[in-house]
Amino acid sequence: MPRPRQLPPTLLALAGRQHGLVTTAQCRAAGMSRDRVARATATAGWARITRGVYDTDPTPVRSRPLDHRRRRSAWAAMLAFGPRSISVGTCALALLGVAGLPSRLQPQAALPGGRAALSRDGIELRMFDDGMSVQVVEGRFVATPEWALAQAVPELERRHAAAVMDSALHQGLVTPQELGRAHDKARGRRGVARTHAWWDMADGRAESPLETFARLDCADGGVPPDRLQVVLRDDAGRIVARGDLGWSLGAGRWLIAEMDGAEFHDTPEAVFADRSRQNLLVASGRVVVLRFTARDVAAPGTIAREVRAALRALRTQVPNPRSVRAPGEVV
């Protein structure tokens, strides 16, 4: 029976590039007969995704990395609708490397002249946007970031919409002007009316979705940060550290919120670097650090509540004469 390691080498390489997925046409081109594909489905852990598309990876989908699962959704749609299909919306953003997407994406693609009536098995064929620009990613056509954002943002809930816009800006995939054009392209789409204020909230200084989620939580709770990516220097002008979100306490004092995500802080080296950085901040006597994780973000209001309580307590304290200042601030 053809298990993944026994696949023809060309098909094995192709499945790797397509996040485990192959088509029956690709199987035939690699020398696998229809009967052999049927046996692989019956005994080797292959799964039929839709007509003519199979997942060769026997690992349960829910056990695979999130980024793999998102890209797999994009590939499922492109393979289902053929080589002329174009990855669009959230699937395009996944292939472009944009962070902040939901964990589950509906597979979707577009074809010139395609209509939604051809959607099948939970895979959506979207109407092709006139004038849509595309680029090649992993050998397939993908909507450019500007168009992908216009298609995706109206369909996302607020914090994911803000996170993908922040990520696209931070990575340089779009400029602020291009984000504005994406907003214009989104006008008239279903669901866009509720998003108009979101586009103005995008901030490319956010380095991770957790930072975006925390910023929104604090803004909603009435304690928006005074600054993002606060660079803190000592009296000699040396950089001591940088904080994700910062609130000025006056007289050179800062409350800093640090967001700890597993993808950035799950190695011993990263933990050590974080501890050293926090020690430098705290030792200055003028900076207080609050640390938050994805669990805090998952409970709306938690971060804002803790920041508000810290601000209330710290703003009544007498400043310590030792100083760490942010650029441009008079200590």
ZADO-1210 file (C-alpha; in nm, 4 decimals, padded with zeros to 6 digits):
<atoms>
<atom x="00.0000" y="00.0000" z="00.0000" code="MET" pos="1"/>
<atom x="00.1401" y="00.3449" z="-00.0888" code="PRO" pos="2"/>
<atom x="00.2167" y="00.5237" z="00.2369" code="ARG" pos="3"/>
<atom x="00.3526" y="00.8805" z="00.2223" code="PRO" pos="4"/>
<atom x="00.7155" y="00.7668" z="00.2325" code="ARG" pos="5"/>
<atom x="00.6459" y="00.5216" z="-00.0529" code="GLN" pos="6"/>
<atom x="00.4935" y="00.7760" z="-00.2868" code="LEU" pos="7"/>
<atom x="00.6674" y="00.8350" z="-00.6190" code="PRO" pos="8"/>
<atom x="00.9440" y="01.0896" z="-00.5467" code="PRO" pos="9"/>
<atom x="00.7932" y="01.3527" z="-00.7751" code="THR" pos="10"/>
<atom x="00.4523" y="01.3225" z="-00.6081" code="LEU" pos="11"/>
<atom x="00.6083" y="01.3250" z="-00.2613" code="LEU" pos="12"/>
<atom x="00.7876" y="01.6515" z="-00.3421" code="ALA" pos="13"/>
<atom x="00.4710" y="01.7981" z="-00.4910" code="LEU" pos="14"/>
<atom x="00.2645" y="01.7042" z="-00.1840" code="ALA" pos="15"/>
<atom x="00.5235" y="01.8747" z="00.0342" code="GLY" pos="16"/>
<atom x="00.4909" y="02.1993" z="-00.1603" code="ARG" pos="17"/>
<atom x="00.1110" y="02.1780" z="-00.1535" code="GLN" pos="18"/>
<atom x="00.0847" y="02.1180" z="00.2220" code="HIS" pos="19"/>
<atom x="00.0043" y="01.7514" z="00.1828" code="GLY" pos="20"/>
<atom x="-00.2536" y="01.7854" z="-00.0952" code="LEU" pos="21"/>
<atom x="-00.2448" y="01.6302" z="-00.4427" code="VAL" pos="22"/>
<atom x="-00.4901" y="01.5930" z="-00.7281" code="THR" pos="23"/>
<atom x="-00.5829" y="01.2791" z="-00.9168" code="THR" pos="24"/>
<atom x="-00.4289" y="01.4322" z="-01.2286" code="ALA" pos="25"/>
<atom x="-00.1007" y="01.4829" z="-01.0429" code="GLN" pos="26"/>
<atom x="-00.1158" y="01.1236" z="-00.9191" code="CYS" pos="27"/>
<atom x="-00.1626" y="00.9925" z="-01.2717" code="ARG" pos="28"/>
<atom x="00.1247" y="01.2087" z="-01.3983" code="ALA" pos="29"/>
<atom x="00.3452" y="01.0544" z="-01.1286" code="ALA" pos="30"/>
<atom x="00.2511" y="00.7010" z="-01.2327" code="GLY" pos="31"/>
<atom x="-00.0191" y="00.6216" z="-00.9744" code="MET" pos="32"/>
<atom x="-00.3222" y="00.4440" z="-01.1135" code="SER" pos="33"/>
<atom x="-00.6791" y="00.5141" z="-01.0043" code="ARG" pos="34"/>
<atom x="-00.6825" y="00.1836" z="-00.8130" code="ASP" pos="35"/>
<atom x="-00.3631" y="00.2717" z="-00.6295" code="ARG" pos="36"/>
<atom x="-00.5103" y="00.6064" z="-00.5226" code="VAL" pos="37"/>
<atom x="-00.8217" y="00.4223" z="-00.3985" code="ALA" pos="38"/>
<atom x="-00.6039" y="00.1810" z="-00.1975" code="ARG" pos="39"/>
<atom x="-00.4106" y="00.4724" z="-00.0478" code="ALA" pos="40"/>
<atom x="-00.7398" y="00.6263" z="00.0609" code="THR" pos="41"/>
<atom x="-00.8577" y="00.2991" z="00.2126" code="ALA" pos="42"/>
<atom x="-00.5414" y="00.1903" z="00.3925" code="THR" pos="43"/>
<atom x="-00.2686" y="00.4557" z="00.3929" code="ALA" pos="44"/>
<atom x="-00.4482" y="00.7413" z="00.5632" code="GLY" pos="45"/>
<atom x="-00.5275" y="00.9507" z="00.2562" code="TRP" pos="46"/>
<atom x="-00.8425" y="01.1628" z="00.2836" code="ALA" pos="47"/>
<atom x="-01.0627" y="01.2866" z="00.0013" code="ARG" pos="48"/>
<atom x="-01.1055" y="01.6656" z="00.0362" code="ILE" pos="49"/>
<atom x="-01.3306" y="01.7170" z="-00.2634" code="THR" pos="50"/>
<atom x="-01.3669" y="01.5699" z="-00.6095" code="ARG" pos="51"/>
<atom x="-01.0191" y="01.5027" z="-00.7438" code="GLY" pos="52"/>
<atom x="-00.8257" y="01.6354" z="-00.4397" code="VAL" pos="53"/>
<atom x="-00.6666" y="01.4199" z="-00.1670" code="TYR" pos="54"/>
<atom x="-00.4756" y="01.4863" z="00.1541" code="ASP" pos="55"/>
<atom x="-00.1789" y="01.2464" z="00.1725" code="THR" pos="56"/>
<atom x="-00.0867" y="01.3304" z="00.5323" code="ASP" pos="57"/>
<atom x="-00.2382" y="01.0831" z="00.7826" code="PRO" pos="58"/>
<atom x="-00.1813" y="01.3268" z="01.0722" code="THR" pos="59"/>
<atom x="-00.5171" y="01.4562" z="01.2027" code="PRO" pos="60"/>
<atom x="-00.5665" y="01.8064" z="01.0636" code="VAL" pos="61"/>
<atom x="-00.6413" y="01.9554" z="01.4064" code="ARG" pos="62"/>
<atom x="-00.2987" y="01.8334" z="01.5275" code="SER" pos="63"/>
<atom x="-00.1055" y="02.0172" z="01.2570" code="ARG" pos="64"/>
<atom x="00.0523" y="02.3633" z="01.2982" code="PRO" pos="65"/>
<atom x="-00.1863" y="02.6551" z="01.2522" code="LEU" pos="66"/>
<atom x="00.0064" y="02.8064" z="00.9635" code="ASP" pos="67"/>
<atom x="00.0015" y="02.4713" z="00.7813" code="HIS" pos="68"/>
<atom x="-00.3739" y="02.4430" z="00.8292" code="ARG" pos="69"/>
<atom x="-00.4370" y="02.7911" z="00.6919" code="ARG" pos="70"/>
<atom x="-00.2201" y="02.7352" z="00.3864" code="ARG" pos="71"/>
<atom x="-00.3752" y="02.3944" z="00.3363" code="ARG" pos="72"/>
<atom x="-00.7148" y="02.5660" z="00.3065" code="SER" pos="73"/>
<atom x="-00.5744" y="02.7927" z="00.0376" code="ALA" pos="74"/>
<atom x="-00.4293" y="02.4997" z="-00.1553" code="TRP" pos="75"/>
<atom x="-00.7509" y="02.2979" z="-00.1254" code="ALA" pos="76"/>
<atom x="-00.9388" y="02.5718" z="-00.3120" code="ALA" pos="77"/>
<atom x="-00.6726" y="02.6267" z="-00.5772" code="MET" pos="78"/>
<atom x="-00.6437" y="02.2547" z="-00.6511" code="LEU" pos="79"/>
<atom x="-01.0210" y="02.2069" z="-00.6518" code="ALA" pos="80"/>
<atom x="-01.0740" y="02.4741" z="-00.9178" code="PHE" pos="81"/>
<atom x="-00.7720" y="02.4114" z="-01.1358" code="GLY" pos="82"/>
<atom x="-00.4542" y="02.5866" z="-01.2510" code="PRO" pos="83"/>
<atom x="-00.6336" y="02.9060" z="-01.3571" code="ARG" pos="84"/>
<atom x="-00.7737" y="02.9614" z="-01.0090" code="SER" pos="85"/>
<atom x="-00.6555" y="03.2539" z="-00.7971" code="ILE" pos="86"/>
<atom x="-00.6250" y="03.2429" z="-00.4195" code="SER" pos="87"/>
<atom x="-00.8210" y="03.5341" z="-00.2725" code="VAL" pos="88"/>
<atom x="-00.9302" y="03.6854" z="00.0582" code="GLY" pos="89"/>
<atom x="-00.8079" y="03.5268" z="00.3789" code="THR" pos="90"/>
<atom x="-00.6517" y="03.2354" z="00.1884" code="CYS" pos="91"/>
<atom x="-00.4424" y="03.4775" z="-00.0151" code="ALA" pos="92"/>
<atom x="-00.3320" y="03.6525" z="00.3041" code="LEU" pos="93"/>
<atom x="-00.2230" y="03.3166" z="00.4471" code="ALA" pos="94"/>
<atom x="-00.0097" y="03.2414" z="00.1412" code="LEU" pos="95"/>
<atom x="00.1357" y="03.5938" z="00.1546" code="LEU" pos="96"/>
<atom x="00.2526" y="03.5318" z="00.5119" code="GLY" pos="97"/>
<atom x="00.0199" y="03.7792" z="00.6815" code="VAL" pos="98"/>
<atom x="-00.0245" y="03.7125" z="01.0539" code="ALA" pos="99"/>
<atom x="-00.3376" y="03.7563" z="01.2634" code="GLY" pos="100"/>
<atom x="-00.5778" y="03.5328" z="01.0710" code="LEU" pos="101"/>
<atom x="-00.8329" y="03.3118" z="01.2468" code="PRO" pos="102"/>
<atom x="-00.7233" y="02.9550" z="01.3121" code="SER" pos="103"/>
<atom x="-00.9785" y="02.8191" z="01.0634" code="ARG" pos="104"/>
<atom x="-01.0151" y="02.9551" z="00.7121" code="LEU" pos="105"/>
<atom x="-01.2817" y="02.8688" z="00.4590" code="GLN" pos="106"/>
<atom x="-01.1069" y="02.7487" z="00.1430" code="PRO" pos="107"/>
<atom x="-01.1753" y="03.0022" z="-00.1316" code="GLN" pos="108"/>
<atom x="-01.0489" y="03.0932" z="-00.4755" code="ALA" pos="109"/>
<atom x="-01.1664" y="03.2846" z="-00.7801" code="ALA" pos="110"/>
<atom x="-01.1793" y="03.2105" z="-01.1509" code="LEU" pos="111"/>
<atom x="-01.2281" y="03.4625" z="-01.4293" code="PRO" pos="112"/>
<atom x="-01.5998" y="03.4310" z="-01.4953" code="GLY" pos="113"/>
<atom x="-01.6475" y="03.1956" z="-01.2005" code="GLY" pos="114"/>
<atom x="-01.9725" y="03.2018" z="-01.0040" code="ARG" pos="115"/>
<atom x="-02.0528" y="03.1002" z="-00.6486" code="ALA" pos="116"/>
<atom x="-02.2925" y="02.8347" z="-00.7789" code="ALA" pos="117"/>
<atom x="-01.9880" y="02.6205" z="-00.8553" code="LEU" pos="118"/>
<atom x="-01.8800" y="02.6106" z="-00.4892" code="SER" pos="119"/>
<atom x="-01.8680" y="02.2614" z="-00.3420" code="ARG" pos="120"/>
<atom x="-01.7765" y="02.0638" z="-00.0305" code="ASP" pos="121"/>
<atom x="-01.7275" y="02.3800" z="00.1736" code="GLY" pos="122"/>
<atom x="-01.4848" y="02.5221" z="-00.0833" code="ILE" pos="123"/>
<atom x="-01.6016" y="02.8602" z="-00.2091" code="GLU" pos="124"/>
<atom x="-01.5579" y="02.9845" z="-00.5636" code="LEU" pos="125"/>
<atom x="-01.5772" y="03.3615" z="-00.5415" code="ARG" pos="126"/>
<atom x="-01.6726" y="03.6040" z="-00.8117" code="MET" pos="127"/>
<atom x="-01.3674" y="03.7391" z="-00.9898" code="PHE" pos="128"/>
<atom x="-01.3011" y="04.1074" z="-00.9145" code="ASP" pos="129"/>
<atom x="-01.2626" y="04.3179" z="-01.2274" code="ASP" pos="130"/>
<atom x="-00.9194" y="04.4749" z="-01.2308" code="GLY" pos="131"/>
<atom x="-00.7850" y="04.2464" z="-00.9575" code="MET" pos="132"/>
<atom x="-00.4062" y="04.2289" z="-00.9614" code="SER" pos="133"/>
<atom x="-00.2293" y="03.9023" z="-00.8852" code="VAL" pos="134"/>
<atom x="00.1182" y="03.7759" z="-00.8071" code="GLN" pos="135"/>
<atom x="00.2774" y="03.4321" z="-00.8049" code="VAL" pos="136"/>
<atom x="00.3311" y="03.2633" z="-00.4686" code="VAL" pos="137"/>
<atom x="00.4495" y="02.9037" z="-00.4413" code="GLU" pos="138"/>
<atom x="00.3926" y="02.8702" z="-00.8143" code="GLY" pos="139"/>
<atom x="00.0257" y="02.9729" z="-00.8113" code="ARG" pos="140"/>
<atom x="-00.1703" y="03.2919" z="-00.8684" code="PHE" pos="141"/>
<atom x="-00.2558" y="03.4859" z="-00.5527" code="VAL" pos="142"/>
<atom x="-00.4366" y="03.8180" z="-00.5122" code="ALA" pos="143"/>
<atom x="-00.1958" y="04.0983" z="-00.4276" code="THR" pos="144"/>
<atom x="-00.2005" y="04.2183" z="-00.0649" code="PRO" pos="145"/>
<atom x="-00.4069" y="04.5263" z="-00.1483" code="GLU" pos="146"/>
<atom x="-00.6811" y="04.3205" z="-00.3127" code="TRP" pos="147"/>
<atom x="-00.6634" y="04.0379" z="-00.0571" code="ALA" pos="148"/>
<atom x="-00.7192" y="04.2844" z="00.2273" code="LEU" pos="149"/>
<atom x="-01.0135" y="04.4435" z="00.0449" code="ALA" pos="150"/>
<atom x="-01.1700" y="04.0976" z="00.0106" code="GLN" pos="151"/>
<atom x="-01.0860" y="03.9679" z="00.3597" code="ALA" pos="152"/>
<atom x="-01.1394" y="04.2546" z="00.6042" code="VAL" pos="153"/>
<atom x="-01.5195" y="04.2810" z="00.5521" code="PRO" pos="154"/>
<atom x="-01.5469" y="03.9099" z="00.6365" code="GLU" pos="155"/>
<atom x="-01.3351" y="03.9127" z="00.9531" code="LEU" pos="156"/>
<atom x="-01.4298" y="04.0072" z="01.3050" code="GLU" pos="157"/>
<atom x="-01.2693" y="04.3239" z="01.4380" code="ARG" pos="158"/>
<atom x="-00.9564" y="04.2036" z="01.6134" code="ARG" pos="159"/>
<atom x="-00.8488" y="03.9701" z="01.3330" code="HIS" pos="160"/>
<atom x="-00.9198" y="04.2422" z="01.0772" code="ALA" pos="161"/>
<atom x="-00.7015" y="04.4851" z="01.2721" code="ALA" pos="162"/>
<atom x="-00.4290" y="04.2222" z="01.3162" code="ALA" pos="163"/>
<atom x="-00.3998" y="04.1379" z="00.9465" code="VAL" pos="164"/>
<atom x="-00.3837" y="04.5062" z="00.8541" code="MET" pos="165"/>
<atom x="-00.1178" y="04.5671" z="01.1209" code="ASP" pos="166"/>
<atom x="00.0805" y="04.2663" z="00.9962" code="SER" pos="167"/>
<atom x="00.0621" y="04.3688" z="00.6314" code="ALA" pos="168"/>
<atom x="00.1877" y="04.7165" z="00.7220" code="LEU" pos="169"/>
<atom x="00.4577" y="04.5879" z="00.9566" code="HIS" pos="170"/>
<atom x="00.5953" y="04.3484" z="00.6954" code="GLN" pos="171"/>
<atom x="00.5915" y="04.6141" z="00.4253" code="GLY" pos="172"/>
<atom x="00.3440" y="04.4192" z="00.2139" code="LEU" pos="173"/>
<atom x="00.1377" y="04.7364" z="00.1824" code="VAL" pos="174"/>
<atom x="00.2043" y="05.1029" z="00.2448" code="THR" pos="175"/>
<atom x="-00.0454" y="05.3237" z="00.4318" code="PRO" pos="176"/>
<atom x="-00.1514" y="05.4616" z="00.0928" code="GLN" pos="177"/>
<atom x="-00.2089" y="05.1106" z="-00.0441" code="GLU" pos="178"/>
<atom x="-00.4079" y="05.0207" z="00.2666" code="LEU" pos="179"/>
<atom x="-00.6241" y="05.3243" z="00.1948" code="GLY" pos="180"/>
<atom x="-00.6789" y="05.1987" z="-00.1595" code="ARG" pos="181"/>
<atom x="-00.7709" y="04.8563" z="-00.0203" code="ALA" pos="182"/>
<atom x="-01.0352" y="05.0284" z="00.1914" code="HIS" pos="183"/>
<atom x="-01.1697" y="05.1977" z="-00.1215" code="ASP" pos="184"/>
<atom x="-01.1802" y="04.8634" z="-00.3037" code="LYS" pos="185"/>
<atom x="-01.3724" y="04.7134" z="-00.0122" code="ALA" pos="186"/>
<atom x="-01.6503" y="04.9720" z="-00.0305" code="ARG" pos="187"/>
<atom x="-01.9787" y="04.8242" z="-00.1388" code="GLY" pos="188"/>
<atom x="-01.8911" y="04.4696" z="-00.0279" code="ARG" pos="189"/>
<atom x="-02.1171" y="04.2842" z="00.2094" code="ARG" pos="190"/>
<atom x="-02.0131" y="04.3516" z="00.5682" code="GLY" pos="191"/>
<atom x="-01.7892" y="04.6488" z="00.4929" code="VAL" pos="192"/>
<atom x="-02.0100" y="04.9084" z="00.6655" code="ALA" pos="193"/>
<atom x="-01.9070" y="04.7895" z="01.0129" code="ARG" pos="194"/>
<atom x="-01.5368" y="04.8054" z="00.9215" code="THR" pos="195"/>
<atom x="-01.4895" y="05.1674" z="00.8129" code="HIS" pos="196"/>
<atom x="-01.3464" y="05.2801" z="01.1482" code="ALA" pos="197"/>
<atom x="-01.1154" y="04.9770" z="01.1648" code="TRP" pos="198"/>
<atom x="-00.9037" y="05.0786" z="00.8681" code="TRP" pos="199"/>
<atom x="-00.7912" y="05.3967" z="01.0450" code="ASP" pos="200"/>
<atom x="-00.6823" y="05.1934" z="01.3493" code="MET" pos="201"/>
<atom x="-00.4181" y="04.9952" z="01.1603" code="ALA" pos="202"/>
<atom x="-00.0681" y="05.0443" z="01.2999" code="ASP" pos="203"/>
<atom x="00.2392" y="04.8869" z="01.1430" code="GLY" pos="204"/>
<atom x="00.4377" y="04.9207" z="01.4654" code="ARG" pos="205"/>
<atom x="00.2596" y="04.6172" z="01.6088" code="ALA" pos="206"/>
<atom x="00.4997" y="04.3247" z="01.5777" code="GLU" pos="207"/>
<atom x="00.2546" y="04.0442" z="01.6521" code="SER" pos="208"/>
<atom x="-00.1206" y="03.9778" z="01.6597" code="PRO" pos="209"/>
<atom x="-00.1029" y="03.9596" z="02.0403" code="LEU" pos="210"/>
<atom x="00.0154" y="04.3205" z="02.0479" code="GLU" pos="211"/>
<atom x="-00.2743" y="04.4208" z="01.8239" code="THR" pos="212"/>
<atom x="-00.5262" y="04.2348" z="02.0389" code="PHE" pos="213"/>
<atom x="-00.3859" y="04.3937" z="02.3555" code="ALA" pos="214"/>
<atom x="-00.3954" y="04.7417" z="02.2012" code="ARG" pos="215"/>
<atom x="-00.7620" y="04.6978" z="02.1074" code="LEU" pos="216"/>
<atom x="-00.8483" y="04.5614" z="02.4503" code="ASP" pos="217"/>
<atom x="-00.6894" y="04.8626" z="02.6183" code="CYS" pos="218"/>
<atom x="-00.8520" y="05.1106" z="02.3795" code="ALA" pos="219"/>
<atom x="-01.1909" y="04.9517" z="02.4414" code="ASP" pos="220"/>
<atom x="-01.1245" y="04.9687" z="02.8153" code="GLY" pos="221"/>
<atom x="-01.0473" y="05.3396" z="02.8082" code="GLY" pos="222"/>
<atom x="-00.6698" y="05.3067" z="02.8585" code="VAL" pos="223"/>
<atom x="-00.5155" y="05.3222" z="02.5084" code="PRO" pos="224"/>
<atom x="-00.1346" y="05.3064" z="02.5158" code="PRO" pos="225"/>
<atom x="00.0530" y="05.6326" z="02.4755" code="ASP" pos="226"/>
<atom x="00.3144" y="05.4699" z="02.2567" code="ARG" pos="227"/>
<atom x="00.3937" y="05.1412" z="02.0826" code="LEU" pos="228"/>
<atom x="00.7432" y="04.9904" z="02.0716" code="GLN" pos="229"/>
<atom x="00.8711" y="05.2263" z="02.3399" code="VAL" pos="230"/>
<atom x="01.2487" y="05.2585" z="02.3153" code="VAL" pos="231"/>
<atom x="01.3888" y="05.3243" z="02.6623" code="LEU" pos="232"/>
<atom x="01.7291" y="05.4856" z="02.7117" code="ARG" pos="233"/>
<atom x="01.9349" y="05.5647" z="03.0182" code="ASP" pos="234"/>
<atom x="02.0788" y="05.9077" z="03.0977" code="ASP" pos="235"/>
<atom x="02.3804" y="05.8325" z="02.8767" code="ALA" pos="236"/>
<atom x="02.1522" y="05.7720" z="02.5789" code="GLY" pos="237"/>
<atom x="02.2112" y="05.3969" z="02.5746" code="ARG" pos="238"/>
<atom x="01.9155" y="05.1794" z="02.4792" code="ILE" pos="239"/>
<atom x="01.8134" y="04.9780" z="02.7846" code="VAL" pos="240"/>
<atom x="01.5158" y="04.7962" z="02.6340" code="ALA" pos="241"/>
<atom x="01.2052" y="04.8303" z="02.4234" code="ARG" pos="242"/>
<atom x="00.8500" y="04.7745" z="02.5417" code="GLY" pos="243"/>
<atom x="00.5594" y="04.6510" z="02.3316" code="ASP" pos="244"/>
<atom x="00.3040" y="04.8993" z="02.4688" code="LEU" pos="245"/>
<atom x="00.3756" y="05.1931" z="02.6962" code="GLY" pos="246"/>
<atom x="00.1923" y="05.4406" z="02.9185" code="TRP" pos="247"/>
<atom x="00.3760" y="05.7509" z="03.0371" code="SER" pos="248"/>
<atom x="00.3582" y="05.8047" z="03.4123" code="LEU" pos="249"/>
<atom x="00.5268" y="06.1444" z="03.3944" code="GLY" pos="250"/>
<atom x="00.8722" y="06.2476" z="03.5168" code="ALA" pos="251"/>
<atom x="01.0330" y="05.9880" z="03.2912" code="GLY" pos="252"/>
<atom x="00.8453" y="05.6916" z="03.4383" code="ARG" pos="253"/>
<atom x="00.6751" y="05.4293" z="03.2217" code="TRP" pos="254"/>
<atom x="00.4328" y="05.1433" z="03.2577" code="LEU" pos="255"/>
<atom x="00.5246" y="04.8847" z="02.9962" code="ILE" pos="256"/>
<atom x="00.3114" y="04.5896" z="02.8790" code="ALA" pos="257"/>
<atom x="00.4961" y="04.2972" z="02.7254" code="GLU" pos="258"/>
<atom x="00.3120" y="04.0351" z="02.5202" code="MET" pos="259"/>
<atom x="00.4495" y="03.6829" z="02.5505" code="ASP" pos="260"/>
<atom x="00.3444" y="03.4529" z="02.2675" code="GLY" pos="261"/>
<atom x="00.4590" y="03.0913" z="02.2452" code="ALA" pos="262"/>
<atom x="00.5795" y="03.1400" z="01.8887" code="GLU" pos="263"/>
<atom x="00.8271" y="03.4053" z="02.0095" code="PHE" pos="264"/>
<atom x="00.9094" y="03.2973" z="02.3639" code="HIS" pos="265"/>
<atom x="00.9130" y="02.9187" z="02.3726" code="ASP" pos="266"/>
<atom x="01.2883" y="02.8569" z="02.3584" code="THR" pos="267"/>
<atom x="01.5327" y="02.8775" z="02.6528" code="PRO" pos="268"/>
<atom x="01.7257" y="03.1505" z="02.4712" code="GLU" pos="269"/>
<atom x="01.4135" y="03.3628" z="02.4248" code="ALA" pos="270"/>
<atom x="01.3075" y="03.3171" z="02.7870" code="VAL" pos="271"/>
<atom x="01.6540" y="03.4182" z="02.9052" code="PHE" pos="272"/>
<atom x="01.6540" y="03.7249" z="02.6794" code="ALA" pos="273"/>
<atom x="01.3106" y="03.8274" z="02.8091" code="ASP" pos="274"/>
<atom x="01.4189" y="03.7844" z="03.1713" code="ARG" pos="275"/>
<atom x="01.7356" y="03.9856" z="03.1166" code="SER" pos="276"/>
<atom x="01.5428" y="04.2610" z="02.9452" code="ARG" pos="277"/>
<atom x="01.2851" y="04.2783" z="03.2214" code="GLN" pos="278"/>
<atom x="01.5585" y="04.2859" z="03.4865" code="ASN" pos="279"/>
<atom x="01.7181" y="04.5841" z="03.3140" code="LEU" pos="280"/>
<atom x="01.3863" y="04.7624" z="03.2990" code="LEU" pos="281"/>
<atom x="01.2917" y="04.6986" z="03.6599" code="VAL" pos="282"/>
<atom x="01.6402" y="04.7755" z="03.7926" code="ALA" pos="283"/>
<atom x="01.6141" y="05.1263" z="03.6525" code="SER" pos="284"/>
<atom x="01.3554" y="05.2090" z="03.9167" code="GLY" pos="285"/>
<atom x="01.1517" y="05.4101" z="03.6699" code="ARG" pos="286"/>
<atom x="00.9833" y="05.1370" z="03.4671" code="VAL" pos="287"/>
<atom x="00.7169" y="04.8884" z="03.5717" code="VAL" pos="288"/>
<atom x="00.6530" y="04.5868" z="03.3503" code="VAL" pos="289"/>
<atom x="00.3302" y="04.3917" z="03.3147" code="LEU" pos="290"/>
<atom x="00.3504" y="04.0657" z="03.1210" code="ARG" pos="291"/>
<atom x="00.0563" y="03.9136" z="02.9365" code="PHE" pos="292"/>
<atom x="-00.0019" y="03.5981" z="02.7322" code="THR" pos="293"/>
<atom x="-00.2512" y="03.4694" z="02.4787" code="ALA" pos="294"/>
<atom x="-00.4661" y="03.3480" z="02.7680" code="ARG" pos="295"/>
<atom x="-00.5077" y="03.7072" z="02.8895" code="ASP" pos="296"/>
<atom x="-00.5983" y="03.8208" z="02.5375" code="VAL" pos="297"/>
<atom x="-00.8628" y="03.5481" z="02.5176" code="ALA" pos="298"/>
<atom x="-01.0503" y="03.7028" z="02.8116" code="ALA" pos="299"/>
<atom x="-01.1761" y="04.0446" z="02.6894" code="PRO" pos="300"/>
<atom x="-01.1141" y="04.3237" z="02.9347" code="GLY" pos="301"/>
<atom x="-00.8449" y="04.1445" z="03.1345" code="THR" pos="302"/>
<atom x="-00.5501" y="04.3463" z="03.0048" code="ILE" pos="303"/>
<atom x="-00.7325" y="04.6794" z="03.0215" code="ALA" pos="304"/>
<atom x="-00.8418" y="04.6075" z="03.3777" code="ARG" pos="305"/>
<atom x="-00.4879" y="04.5267" z="03.4954" code="GLU" pos="306"/>
<atom x="-00.3376" y="04.8248" z="03.3136" code="VAL" pos="307"/>
<atom x="-00.6001" y="05.0581" z="03.4613" code="ARG" pos="308"/>
<atom x="-00.5301" y="04.9322" z="03.8128" code="ALA" pos="309"/>
<atom x="-00.1538" y="04.9676" z="03.7647" code="ALA" pos="310"/>
<atom x="-00.1875" y="05.3209" z="03.6286" code="LEU" pos="311"/>
<atom x="-00.4061" y="05.4214" z="03.9202" code="ARG" pos="312"/>
<atom x="-00.1505" y="05.2919" z="04.1709" code="ALA" pos="313"/>
<atom x="00.1648" y="05.4113" z="03.9951" code="LEU" pos="314"/>
<atom x="00.0515" y="05.7648" z="03.9256" code="ARG" pos="315"/>
<atom x="00.0254" y="05.8268" z="04.2995" code="THR" pos="316"/>
<atom x="00.3850" y="05.7190" z="04.3681" code="GLN" pos="317"/>
<atom x="00.6753" y="05.9576" z="04.4100" code="VAL" pos="318"/>
<atom x="00.9224" y="05.9309" z="04.1184" code="PRO" pos="319"/>
<atom x="01.2547" y="05.7571" z="04.1843" code="ASN" pos="320"/>
<atom x="01.5553" y="05.9770" z="04.0966" code="PRO" pos="321"/>
<atom x="01.7087" y="05.7132" z="03.8714" code="ARG" pos="322"/>
<atom x="01.5883" y="05.7505" z="03.5157" code="SER" pos="323"/>
<atom x="01.5137" y="05.5648" z="03.2015" code="VAL" pos="324"/>
<atom x="01.3562" y="05.7809" z="02.9362" code="ARG" pos="325"/>
<atom x="01.1931" y="05.7426" z="02.5990" code="ALA" pos="326"/>
<atom x="01.3412" y="05.9364" z="02.3053" code="PRO" pos="327"/>
<atom x="01.2412" y="06.2997" z="02.3063" code="GLY" pos="328"/>
<atom x="01.1074" y="06.2940" z="02.6608" code="GLU" pos="329"/>
<atom x="01.2466" y="06.5379" z="02.9143" code="VAL" pos="330"/>
<atom x="01.3396" y="06.3641" z="03.2375" code="VAL" pos="331"/>
</atoms>
